[in-house]
């Protein structure tokens, strides 16, 4: 089972919303504007003639390829692309829901509180540290652009879905090189549940086991 990390968002007073990292050992808090703290609520025709199996298979593959590209927009590296020992590019995915939420959070017109004129949030940082029940744990935080290390950090950005505009915000995820090596191939997702909305890591190909806490995991050697 793949490891899962979560950042939870719960509505509160306009100037004091909470972002809780759900690990059994630590928690974090950050101020998120009320305007962005609420959850987001984002025929087959039968023919009577026979089609040769090769043509039928080709059309099916074409339909699958089209559906996949439409369902998951691309992700590009905008700073410090990395490769593994075999020369393969280290990449992550950003789900459409996570991208939409990040654009709302980083919208320049959004302010975390009435006392701040500018939105300090620029990206979501995902970090892997040692610890937890299984040896490693995910940490997530919203940061300003000044926190990006131009030499150490790799920055990913989700491209807008086809036929849509991205809006004023940006859907960027930042990782340092050691974290990216452990998370390459995984997906940053955003879910909406009764207990709260959350960012999380899913489908980590290197995770072999994970703890019930949802943030601690083990990796393949």
Secondary structure, 3 states (H helix, E strand, C coil): CCCCCEEEEEEEECCEEEEEECCCCCCCCCCCCHHHCCCCCCCCCCCCCCCCHHHHHHHHHHHHHHHHHHHCCCEEEEECCCECCCCCECCCEECHHHHHHHHHHCCCCCCCCCCCCCCCCCEEEEEEEECCCCCEEEEEEEECHHHCCCCCEEEEEECCCCCCCCCCCCCEEEEEHHHHHHHCCCEEEEEEECCEEEEEEECCCCEEEECCCCCEEEECC
